Amino acid sequence: MTQQDTTRARRVFSAIVEYKLANDGCAPSTRDLMLSCDISSSSVVNRCLKDLERDGLIELAGVRSIRIHGGKWTYGKGLLP
């Protein structure tokens, strides 16, 4: 993965966390991530998601379901250790 890919994937990860915090744990759509990270292609977002999953930071679980590793998500409380 190039430095640009790594930086973009980190932005996507941060956007996922921020979105989940603001929306009671619901996962953002690809379009939400495109807009918040200023990415013009859904395939780039999908590649970032796959990279984050490969690196063990998230788990893609079906359509619009992204689990963040390292904590338990509880509605109204965010990500807990």
N, C-alpha and C positions, 0 to 999 in steps of 0.2 A: 504494500500500500504506500502511495506517495505521501509526502508531507501535506499536500493540498487535500488529499483524500482523508487523512487523519484529522486535519483541522475541520473539515466539513462534517465528518462523522461526530466529532465532539460538539459542534454546534447543534447537530440534529439531536444528540443525546440530551443536551441542556434544554432544548426546545421541548422534548418529550417530558422531562421532569417538570418544567414550568407549566406546561399544559395540564398535566395530571394534577398538579397542585391547585390550579385554578378551576379545575372541572371535576372535583371529587373523585379522582382516580381514573376517570375515563381517558382512553387513549386518543391521541390526535389522528386525524386522517392524513393520508399522503399529501393532500392539498393543503391542509393546515401546516404541515411541516415545510412544504414548498414556500408558502407565504412567509412564515416566521423566519426561515433561514435564507430567504432570497435566492432560492434555487429554482431554475426555470424548467426543470425536467423531472417528471415523476420517476423515471428510471434511475436518476442519480440518488434520489431519496431512498428508493428501494435498495440500491447498492449499499448506501450508508447503513440502512437497517440490517442488512445481511452481515456487513462488517461488524456492527455492534453486537449482533447475535453470536458471530464466530468468536469474538473477543470475550464473550461471557458477560457482557454488561446488560443485555436485555434478552428476553425470550419472546419470539413472535408466536402467538397462540391464536391462530385463526384470523378471520377478518376483523380488523380494527381492535385487536387485543395485543397490547404490548406490556409484558411484565418486566419490571426493573429488578435486577438481581441485587442482593445485598440488604434487603429489608422487606418488611411486610407492609403492604399498602392498606390503610384503613380509611374508609370514607370519612371525610370531615377532619381527619388528622394528618393526612399526608403519608409520607414514607417514614416508617419507624424502624429503628435498628433491630 
